[in-house]
């Protein structure tokens, strides 16, 4: 349980995860994929990118940092690199601007993760002086890899058992490698309602993720959070047209300690905040998005302050934190936002959150 009686000294604030990769890093990743540069050469680019990202993160004053997901191909596909039992014709996720992303399809069992997210911490810890947050992909997102018509000799029940095993190991690897906290990316939550308005798919997703969480102690679950947003790829969304009211009551049934929720870009944030306040449990905290990552304009400190103060009208202050609506570059080739803009927005989140806390503290 969170200590609800402790004297607050600040409002917690955390990033979601990704920041844009530099053009040099993107070119190096493309060159490596084409066989034009060696693994060692790419590793040198990774070292430079992570070091620069962490230096810039810490310069914002952020109490919790990430490596910006610089070395991940994407927030969703890092566990799949190098696997040979995948085809490219999986589930398609359409975005409002007309572009789409496509997940792989599992062709045969067994299902394994090739990479655990905790492995990224080894490089990040070489440069970091602040606690590091590590993001992982949800088991529910990975469940979409299994084809609807099944796989001969590898029933869905066995796939689910293997998936849960690896999802648990993915989260545990982060703690074992020194992560301060772990965020599970659950961007498909809102999309699930768009695909199935009866919410049957969403309920299945939440049940699956709770089966993963059941492998952790209550104390560990207090350091695990779930992130939801309507997508944020190339400054476009996939499910912003779905009413948050359809998601929030079910989303907060996840047995996690923290929830990172897009809100800055929400059309009616007060309605959503009220709903959160009605369903938030005493041992849960909600980190409200106060930075719109799709808007290229950098928020003023005062804009962030006011968004925090609005959230504080609904959310108990000892259960309130702030975050960004989404990662700034969840896919490695997303160049819609510059690194300069991303870090300026992060810095505004830090300063604006402090301004709001000072007002609340002084009554």
C-alpha positions in Angstrom: 0.0 0.0 0.0 1.1 3.5 -0.6 1.7 5.6 2.5 -1.2 8.0 2.1 -0.2 10.0 5.3 3.3 11.0 4.3 4.2 14.6 3.9 4.3 15.4 0.2 7.4 17.2 -1.0 6.5 17.3 -4.7 4.1 15.9 -7.3 5.8 12.9 -9.0 6.5 13.3 -12.7 7.8 10.7 -15.1 8.3 10.4 -18.9 6.4 7.9 -20.9 9.6 6.7 -22.6 10.7 7.4 -26.2 12.3 10.5 -27.6 13.1 11.0 -31.2 16.3 9.4 -32.6 18.8 11.6 -34.3 19.1 11.4 -38.1 22.6 10.0 -37.7 21.2 7.1 -35.5 18.3 6.4 -37.8 20.8 6.2 -40.8 23.1 3.9 -38.8 20.1 1.6 -37.9 19.1 1.5 -41.6 22.6 0.8 -42.7 23.0 -2.0 -40.3 19.7 -3.6 -41.4 21.1 -3.5 -45.0 24.4 -5.0 -43.9 26.4 -1.9 -44.7 27.9 -1.4 -41.2 28.9 -3.9 -38.5 27.3 -4.7 -35.2 30.2 -3.0 -33.4 29.8 0.1 -35.4 26.1 0.3 -34.7 26.8 -0.3 -31.0 29.0 2.8 -31.0 26.1 4.8 -32.4 23.9 3.4 -29.7 26.3 4.4 -27.0 26.5 7.9 -28.3 22.7 8.2 -28.7 21.9 6.9 -25.2 24.6 9.0 -23.6 23.4 12.2 -25.2 19.7 11.4 -24.5 20.4 10.8 -20.8 22.5 14.0 -20.5 19.6 16.0 -22.1 17.0 14.2 -19.9 18.9 15.0 -16.7 19.4 18.6 -17.8 15.6 19.0 -17.8 15.6 18.4 -14.0 13.5 15.2 -14.5 13.6 13.1 -11.3 13.0 9.9 -13.3 14.6 9.4 -16.7 14.6 6.9 -19.5 17.1 6.0 -22.3 14.6 7.4 -24.8 14.2 3.9 -26.2 17.1 4.9 -28.6 18.1 1.3 -29.3 14.7 -0.2 -29.7 13.3 -0.7 -33.2 9.9 0.2 -31.7 8.2 0.1 -28.4 6.2 -2.9 -29.6 8.6 -5.1 -31.6 11.8 -5.2 -29.5 11.0 -8.8 -28.2 10.8 -10.1 -31.7 14.1 -9.1 -33.3 15.7 -12.0 -35.0 12.9 -14.5 -34.5 12.5 -16.8 -37.5 8.9 -18.0 -36.8 7.2 -14.8 -37.9 5.6 -13.5 -41.1 5.0 -9.9 -42.0 1.3 -10.1 -42.6 -0.2 -9.7 -39.2 -2.7 -7.3 -37.7 -2.8 -3.9 -39.3 -3.3 -0.8 -37.2 -4.6 2.2 -39.3 -4.0 5.8 -38.2 -6.2 8.8 -38.8 -3.8 10.4 -41.3 -4.0 7.3 -43.6 -0.7 5.6 -42.7 -0.7 2.2 -40.9 1.6 -0.1 -38.9 1.5 -3.9 -39.3 2.4 -6.4 -36.6 4.1 -9.7 -37.5 2.2 -13.0 -37.5 3.4 -16.1 -35.6 3.8 -19.0 -38.0 4.8 -21.8 -35.7 5.5 -22.5 -32.0 6.9 -22.2 -29.6 6.6 -18.4 -28.9 9.7 -16.8 -27.3 11.0 -13.3 -26.7 14.4 -12.8 -28.3 15.1 -9.7 -26.2 14.0 -8.7 -22.7 13.6 -5.0 -21.9 15.9 -5.2 -18.9 18.8 -5.7 -21.2 18.6 -2.1 -22.3 19.4 -0.9 -18.8 23.0 -2.1 -19.0 23.9 0.6 -21.5 21.7 3.3 -19.9 23.2 2.7 -16.4 26.7 3.6 -17.7 25.6 7.2 -18.1 22.7 7.8 -15.8 22.8 9.6 -12.4 19.1 9.5 -11.9 16.7 6.6 -11.4 15.7 4.9 -14.7 12.3 4.0 -15.8 12.0 1.1 -18.3 9.0 0.5 -20.6 7.9 -2.9 -21.8 5.2 -4.0 -24.2 2.0 -5.5 -22.9 1.2 -9.2 -23.1 -2.1 -8.2 -24.7 -0.3 -6.5 -27.6 1.9 -9.6 -28.1 -1.3 -11.8 -28.1 -2.2 -10.2 -31.4 0.6 -12.2 -33.1 -1.3 -15.4 -32.9 -3.4 -15.9 -36.0 -7.1 -16.2 -35.8 -7.2 -19.5 -37.7 -4.7 -21.0 -35.3 -1.4 -22.9 -35.7 -1.2 -26.6 -36.3 0.5 -28.3 -33.3 0.6 -25.2 -31.3 -2.8 -24.4 -29.7 -3.7 -20.9 -28.5 -3.8 -22.1 -24.9 -0.1 -23.1 -25.1 0.7 -19.8 -26.8 -0.9 -17.9 -24.0 1.0 -19.9 -21.4 4.3 -19.2 -23.2 3.3 -15.5 -23.6 2.6 -15.0 -19.9 5.9 -16.7 -19.0 7.9 -14.4 -21.2 5.9 -11.2 -20.3 6.6 -11.9 -16.6 10.2 -12.5 -17.4 10.4 -9.3 -19.4 9.1 -7.2 -16.5 11.3 -9.0 -14.0 14.4 -8.5 -16.1 13.9 -4.8 -15.7 13.8 -4.9 -11.9 16.8 -7.4 -11.8 18.8 -4.9 -13.9 18.1 -1.9 -11.7 14.9 -0.2 -13.1 13.3 2.2 -10.6 9.9 1.4 -12.1 8.4 -0.4 -15.1 5.7 0.9 -17.4 3.7 -1.5 -19.5 2.7 0.1 -22.8 -1.0 -0.7 -23.4 -1.8 1.6 -26.3 -4.1 -1.0 -27.8 -6.6 -0.6 -24.9 -8.6 2.2 -26.6 -8.1 0.7 -30.0 -9.7 -2.6 -28.7 -13.0 -0.7 -28.1 -12.9 0.6 -31.6 -12.4 -2.9 -33.0 -15.0 -4.4 -30.7 -17.5 -1.9 -29.2 -18.9 -4.7 -27.0 -15.6 -4.4 -25.0 -15.2 -8.2 -25.1 -11.7 -7.8 -26.6 -10.7 -5.2 -24.0 -11.9 -7.3 -21.2 -9.8 -10.2 -22.5 -6.8 -7.9 -22.7 -7.2 -6.8 -19.1 -7.7 -10.3 -17.9 -4.5 -11.4 -19.7 -2.5 -8.5 -18.3 -3.8 -9.2 -14.8 -2.7 -12.8 -15.2 0.8 -11.4 -15.8 0.5 -9.1 -12.8 -0.5 -12.0 -10.5 3.1 -13.3 -10.7 4.3 -10.2 -8.8 3.9 -9.3 -5.1 1.8 -6.3 -4.0 5.0 -4.3 -3.4 6.3 -5.1 -6.9 3.0 -4.1 -8.4 3.3 -0.7 -6.8 6.4 -0.2 -9.1 4.5 -1.4 -12.2 2.3 0.9 -14.2 0.2 0.8 -17.4 0.2 3.5 -20.1 -2.7 4.2 -22.3 -3.1 6.7 -25.2 -4.9 6.8 -28.5 -1.6 6.3 -30.4 1.0 8.8 -31.3 2.8 7.9 -34.5 3.9 10.5 -37.0 1.7 13.0 -35.1 -1.4 10.9 -35.7 -3.6 8.7 -33.6 -5.5 5.4 -34.1 -8.4 5.7 -31.6 -8.8 9.3 -30.3 -12.4 9.1 -31.5 -13.2 6.6 -28.8 -14.8 8.2 -25.7 -12.5 7.8 -22.7 -15.5 7.0 -20.6 -15.7 3.7 -22.5 -12.2 2.8 -21.3 -11.5 4.3 -17.9 -13.7 2.0 -15.6 -12.2 -1.1 -17.1 -8.6 0.3 -17.4 -8.5 0.9 -13.7 -9.3 -2.7 -13.0 -5.7 -3.6 -13.8 -4.0 -4.7 -10.6 -1.1 -2.3 -11.0 0.0 0.6 -8.8 0.4 3.3 -11.4 -1.5 4.5 -14.5 -0.1 6.8 -17.1 -2.9 8.4 -19.0 -3.0 10.7 -22.0 -5.0 13.8 -21.1 -3.4 17.0 -22.5 -4.9 16.3 -26.0 -8.2 15.2 -24.6 -11.2 17.2 -25.7 -13.1 17.0 -22.4 -10.5 16.3 -19.7 -12.7 17.3 -16.8 -15.2 14.5 -17.8 -12.4 12.0 -17.9 -10.8 13.2 -14.7 -14.1 12.9 -12.8 -14.5 9.3 -14.0 -10.9 8.5 -12.9 -11.7 9.9 -9.5 -14.7 7.6 -9.2 -12.8 4.4 -10.1 -9.3 5.0 -8.7 -8.5 2.7 -5.8 -6.6 3.8 -2.7 -3.4 1.9 -3.6 -3.3 3.4 -7.1 -1.7 6.5 -8.5 -2.5 8.2 -11.8 0.0 10.2 -13.8 -2.0 12.6 -15.9 -0.7 13.6 -19.3 0.1 17.4 -19.3 2.1 17.4 -22.5 0.5 17.0 -25.9 3.2 15.1 -27.9 1.3 15.5 -31.2 1.2 19.4 -31.0 4.6 20.7 -32.1 4.1 23.9 -30.1 6.0 23.7 -26.7 3.6 24.2 -23.8 4.3 27.1 -21.5 5.1 26.4 -17.8 1.8 28.1 -17.0 -0.2 25.8 -19.4 1.2 22.8 -17.7 0.6 24.3 -14.2 -3.1 24.9 -15.1 -3.5 21.3 -16.4 -2.1 20.0 -13.2 -4.3 22.2 -11.0 -7.3 21.0 -13.0 -6.4 17.4 -12.4 -5.9 18.1 -8.7 -9.5 19.2 -8.5 -10.5 15.6 -9.1 -7.6 13.4 -8.1 -6.3 13.3 -4.5 -2.9 15.0 -4.4 -1.2 12.0 -2.9 -2.4 9.9 -5.8 -1.5 12.4 -8.5 1.5 12.5 -10.8 2.2 14.0 -14.3 3.6 12.6 -17.5 3.5 13.1 -21.2 0.6 12.0 -23.3 2.6 9.4 -25.1 6.2 8.7 -26.2 7.6 11.2 -28.6 8.8 8.6 -31.1 7.4 5.1 -30.3 8.6 3.8 -33.7 12.3 4.2 -34.7 11.5 5.9 -38.0 9.2 8.5 -36.5 10.7 11.9 -37.2 7.6 14.1 -36.8 9.0 15.8 -33.7 12.6 17.0 -33.2 14.7 16.1 -30.2 14.9 19.8 -29.3 11.1 20.1 -29.2 10.8 16.9 -27.2 13.2 17.9 -24.5 11.7 21.4 -24.3 8.3 19.9 -23.7 9.8 17.6 -21.0 11.4 20.6 -19.3 8.1 22.5 -19.4 6.4 19.5 -17.7 9.0 19.5 -14.9 8.7 23.3 -14.3 4.9 23.5 -14.7 4.4 20.5 -12.3 6.5 22.3 -9.7 4.6 25.5 -10.1 1.3 23.7 -9.5 2.7 21.9 -6.4 3.9 25.2 -5.0 0.4 26.7 -5.3 -1.3 23.6 -3.8 1.3 23.4 -1.0 0.7 27.1 -0.1 -3.0 26.6 -0.1 
